[in-house]
């Protein structure tokens, strides 16, 4: 059996998305910037996709910009807000994705702005009072950059509360929603976020396609120069095939959101219950009461087999992750687990599920895990 339990890293293309992309590849090849018929047809396709995403987010089409993914959008929000909006201070957390933390390192190294990191507790939650205190006592133009859902342990930040704090203190709010887009509803008319980014491949769309929301009153100047695409904010010929696939994937995610949520949550509960009841001394990371409904971060006791666990899972046909996919080509210590005080001697595996997974797959994974960790209950 082959089991794919690494949906937080990337998701497979749905058949409906493949079909839509094939249709577009066969029938559309024009440059959306061209004024002739082929260009106009491609431009219409791009703008229809923009309407689909804007409608789902309750935003205006003029606030949606297509990118190659959340990493690009996140970099743009951090760097362009300093350059264009006079941001002097950025407040974030030590558990953000590396595309945030590494960009913040660059900002500090080049003295572009002051960077402050909030404390996090053992579940990965920030201290909201600390955030409010920093903002209320600072006279600096500030940007708060906090993800909605942690990519390693699944903990959810209360972005409505964060938006309330930033709004009260006249600060900007940037939110990385790579892990939660397509899983939760966002109403950007009521949620006072200034910048928000997403990646299609996290919600069963194609890789290399993403989008960024920029609130109208805080519009940014381009980071890429050379053309008037995306209303001058993001130069370069649009990836019409990726954009079409992303639009279809987003449409399906919105239509099936509640059904997927209910199914995957039930599957996760079943998996969690079996892990807890059949494997000794297992620990779960993150906040189980306020966590992505598809992520389980499990830490196994140290043993002589621990260093080979990821390899053995792969040999058994099970795809899971030791951490963020963007840094797991080589197994390194997780900055997220370090920030929450995790025991580094334990072996941590992130299992991330989807509506395409089954209970039979969970049963198979449990069976194989029993051969890879020594501390087990005897089960009949």
C-alpha positions in Angstrom: 0.0 0.0 0.0 1.1 3.6 -0.7 0.0 6.2 1.7 0.3 10.0 1.2 0.1 11.7 4.6 2.1 14.8 3.7 -0.6 17.2 2.5 0.8 20.1 4.4 3.8 19.9 2.1 1.8 19.8 -1.1 -1.4 18.3 -2.3 -2.1 16.3 -5.5 -3.9 17.9 -8.4 -7.6 17.0 -8.3 -8.9 15.5 -11.5 -11.2 18.4 -12.1 -8.2 20.8 -11.8 -6.2 18.7 -14.3 -9.1 18.7 -16.8 -9.4 22.5 -16.5 -5.7 23.0 -17.0 -5.7 20.7 -20.0 -8.6 22.6 -21.5 -6.8 25.9 -21.1 -3.5 24.5 -22.5 -5.4 23.3 -25.6 -7.4 26.4 -26.2 -5.5 29.4 -24.8 -2.0 30.4 -25.7 -2.2 34.2 -26.1 -0.3 36.7 -24.0 -2.8 38.5 -21.8 -1.1 41.7 -22.5 -1.7 41.5 -26.2 -4.6 43.5 -27.7 -5.6 41.0 -30.4 -8.2 38.2 -30.0 -5.8 35.6 -28.5 -4.5 38.1 -26.0 -8.0 39.2 -25.0 -9.2 35.6 -24.5 -6.2 34.9 -22.2 -6.8 38.2 -20.3 -10.5 37.3 -19.8 -9.4 33.9 -18.4 -7.1 35.6 -15.9 -9.7 38.2 -14.8 -12.4 35.5 -14.3 -9.9 33.7 -12.0 -9.3 36.9 -10.1 -13.1 37.3 -9.7 -13.4 33.8 -8.3 -10.8 34.3 -5.6 -11.9 37.9 -4.8 -15.5 36.7 -4.4 -14.5 33.8 -2.1 -12.6 36.2 0.1 -15.2 39.0 -0.1 -12.5 41.4 -1.5 -12.5 43.6 -4.6 -10.8 42.2 -7.7 -8.4 45.2 -7.5 -7.0 43.8 -4.3 -6.0 40.4 -5.7 -2.6 40.0 -7.3 -1.3 36.7 -8.8 2.1 35.5 -7.7 4.2 32.3 -8.0 3.2 31.4 -4.4 3.0 32.5 -0.8 6.8 32.8 -0.4 6.8 35.6 -3.0 3.8 37.3 -1.4 5.3 37.1 2.0 8.6 38.6 0.9 6.7 41.4 -0.9 4.6 42.2 2.1 7.7 42.5 4.4 10.1 44.3 2.1 7.7 46.5 0.2 5.9 47.7 3.4 9.3 49.0 4.6 10.1 50.7 1.3 6.6 52.0 0.4 4.7 52.5 3.7 7.5 53.6 6.0 7.4 50.6 8.3 10.1 50.9 11.0 9.3 47.9 13.1 8.1 44.4 12.3 6.7 42.1 15.0 6.5 38.4 14.3 7.0 35.0 16.0 9.8 32.5 16.1 7.5 29.8 14.7 6.8 31.4 11.4 7.7 29.7 8.1 11.3 30.2 6.9 10.2 32.5 4.1 9.3 34.9 6.9 12.1 34.3 9.3 14.8 34.3 6.7 13.4 37.5 5.2 13.4 39.1 8.7 17.1 38.0 9.1 17.8 39.9 5.9 16.0 42.9 7.1 18.0 42.9 10.4 21.3 42.3 8.6 20.8 45.2 6.3 19.4 47.6 9.0 16.1 48.0 7.1 13.9 47.9 10.2 13.7 46.8 13.8 12.4 43.2 14.2 10.9 41.9 17.4 9.7 38.3 18.1 6.8 37.5 20.4 7.1 34.8 23.0 5.2 31.5 22.3 4.0 28.9 24.7 4.4 25.2 24.6 1.5 24.9 22.2 2.9 27.6 19.8 0.4 30.3 20.8 1.6 33.9 20.9 1.0 36.2 23.9 -1.7 38.6 22.6 -1.2 40.9 25.6 2.5 41.2 24.7 1.6 42.1 21.2 -0.7 44.8 22.4 1.8 46.2 24.8 4.6 46.4 22.2 2.4 48.2 19.8 0.8 50.6 22.3 4.2 51.6 23.8 6.0 51.9 20.4 5.9 55.2 18.5 7.1 53.4 15.4 5.2 52.6 12.3 4.7 48.8 12.7 3.8 45.7 10.7 2.7 42.6 12.5 3.4 39.5 10.4 1.8 36.3 11.8 0.6 33.2 10.1 -2.9 31.8 10.5 -1.9 28.2 10.8 1.5 26.8 11.7 2.9 24.5 9.0 4.6 22.1 11.4 2.4 21.7 14.5 -0.9 23.1 13.1 -1.6 25.6 15.9 -4.0 28.3 14.8 -3.5 32.0 15.7 -6.6 34.0 16.5 -6.3 36.3 13.5 -9.5 38.2 14.3 -8.0 39.1 17.7 -4.7 40.0 16.1 -6.5 42.2 13.5 -8.3 43.9 16.3 -5.1 44.7 18.2 -3.3 46.0 15.1 -6.3 48.1 14.1 -6.5 49.7 17.6 -2.8 50.5 17.4 -2.8 51.8 13.8 -0.4 49.0 12.8 -0.4 47.0 9.6 -1.2 43.3 9.6 0.2 40.7 7.2 -1.0 37.1 7.4 0.5 34.0 5.7 -2.5 31.7 5.0 -0.6 29.1 3.0 -1.7 26.3 5.3 -5.3 27.4 5.9 -6.4 28.8 2.6 -9.1 26.5 1.1 -9.8 25.0 4.5 -11.3 28.0 6.3 -13.5 30.9 5.2 -12.0 34.4 5.2 -14.1 37.5 5.0 -11.6 40.3 4.1 -14.3 42.9 4.3 -14.6 42.4 8.0 -11.2 40.9 8.9 -8.9 43.9 9.0 -5.8 42.3 7.4 -3.7 44.5 5.1 -1.8 41.8 3.3 -2.6 38.1 2.9 -0.9 35.4 0.8 -1.8 31.9 -0.4 -0.4 29.1 -2.6 -2.5 26.9 -4.9 -0.5 23.7 -4.4 -1.7 23.7 -0.7 -5.3 23.3 -1.8 -5.1 20.8 -4.6 -4.0 23.3 -7.3 -0.8 23.6 -9.3 2.6 24.5 -8.1 4.0 27.8 -9.1 0.7 29.7 -8.7 -0.4 31.8 -5.8 -2.0 35.1 -5.0 -1.6 38.0 -2.7 -4.3 40.3 -1.2 -3.3 43.9 -0.7 -5.8 46.2 0.9 -6.6 49.2 -1.3 -5.5 51.8 1.1 -2.0 50.2 1.6 -1.2 49.5 -2.1 2.4 48.5 -2.7 4.8 49.4 -5.5 6.4 46.6 -7.6 9.2 44.4 -6.5 9.6 43.0 -10.0 10.0 45.5 -12.8 9.6 45.3 -16.6 6.0 45.3 -17.4 2.5 46.5 -16.5 1.0 43.1 -15.6 -1.0 42.9 -12.4 -1.8 46.6 -12.7 1.9 47.4 -12.5 2.5 45.7 -9.1 3.9 42.4 -10.4 5.7 42.4 -13.8 6.0 39.3 -15.9 3.7 37.4 -18.3 1.0 35.8 -16.3 1.1 32.0 -15.8 -2.4 31.5 -17.3 -2.4 27.7 -16.9 -1.4 27.9 -13.3 -3.9 30.7 -12.6 -6.7 28.7 -14.3 -5.8 25.6 -12.2 -5.7 27.6 -9.0 -9.1 29.2 -9.7 -10.7 25.8 -10.3 -9.0 24.3 -7.1 -10.2 27.3 -5.1 -13.7 27.1 -6.4 -13.9 23.4 -5.5 -12.4 24.1 -2.0 -15.1 26.7 -1.4 -17.9 24.4 -2.6 -16.7 21.3 -0.6 -15.2 23.1 2.4 -17.6 21.9 5.1 -17.8 18.4 3.7 -14.0 18.1 3.6 -13.6 19.6 7.0 -16.1 17.1 8.6 -14.5 14.1 6.9 -10.9 14.9 7.6 -11.5 15.9 11.2 -13.2 12.6 11.8 -10.2 10.8 10.1 -7.8 12.8 12.2 -9.7 11.9 15.4 -9.5 8.2 14.5 -5.8 8.4 13.8 -5.1 10.3 16.9 -7.1 7.9 19.0 -5.2 4.9 17.6 -1.8 6.5 18.1 -2.6 7.4 21.7 -4.1 4.0 22.6 -1.7 1.7 20.8 1.7 3.4 21.1 3.4 4.1 24.4 4.9 7.4 25.4 3.8 9.3 22.4 3.4 13.1 22.7 1.4 15.4 20.5 2.6 18.9 19.5 0.5 22.0 19.1 -2.9 22.8 20.6 -5.3 19.9 19.8 -8.3 22.2 20.7 -7.2 24.9 18.3 -5.3 23.3 15.4 -5.5 22.6 11.7 -8.0 19.8 11.3 -5.7 17.8 9.1 -2.4 17.9 10.9 -1.0 15.6 13.6 2.5 16.4 14.9 3.6 13.3 16.9 6.8 12.9 18.9 8.0 9.3 19.5 10.4 8.2 22.3 14.1 8.1 21.5 15.4 4.7 20.4 18.1 3.2 18.3 15.5 3.1 15.5 14.6 6.8 15.7 17.2 8.1 13.3 15.8 5.8 10.6 12.1 6.4 11.1 11.6 8.7 8.1 13.5 6.4 5.9 11.6 3.3 7.1 8.3 5.1 6.6 9.3 5.8 3.1 10.4 2.2 2.5 7.0 1.1 3.8 5.3 3.4 1.2 4.3 6.0 3.7 4.9 9.7 2.9 5.1 11.9 5.9 7.4 14.7 7.0 9.9 15.5 9.7 9.0 19.2 9.4 8.5 21.9 6.9 8.9 20.6 3.3 10.8 23.7 2.4 13.6 22.6 4.8 13.3 18.9 5.0 15.4 17.9 2.0 17.9 17.3 4.7 16.6 16.6 8.2 17.5 19.6 10.3 16.4 20.5 13.8 13.1 22.3 13.6 13.1 25.9 14.7 9.4 25.6 15.5 9.9 22.6 17.9 12.8 24.4 19.5 10.7 27.5 20.0 8.0 25.5 21.9 10.6 23.7 24.1 10.3 20.3 22.5 12.7 17.6 23.6 15.2 17.3 20.8 15.9 13.6 21.7 12.4 12.7 20.6 11.6 11.8 16.9 8.9 14.0 15.5 6.8 13.2 12.5 4.1 15.4 11.0 1.2 13.5 9.4 -1.1 15.7 7.4 -4.3 14.3 5.9 -6.8 15.2 3.2 -10.2 14.2 2.1 -8.5 11.7 -0.3 -7.2 9.6 2.6 -9.0 6.7 4.2 -9.3 4.7 7.5 -7.6 1.8 5.8 -4.6 4.0 5.2 -4.6 5.0 8.9 -4.7 1.3 9.9 -1.8 0.6 7.6 0.3 3.4 9.1 -0.4 2.3 12.6 0.7 -1.3 11.7 4.0 -0.1 10.3 4.7 2.4 13.1 4.5 -0.5 15.6 7.6 -2.0 13.9 9.5 1.3 14.1 9.2 2.3 17.8 9.9 0.1 20.7 7.5 1.3 23.3 4.1 -0.3 22.4 1.1 -1.6 24.2 0.5 -5.3 23.4 -2.6 -5.4 21.3 -4.5 -8.5 20.1 
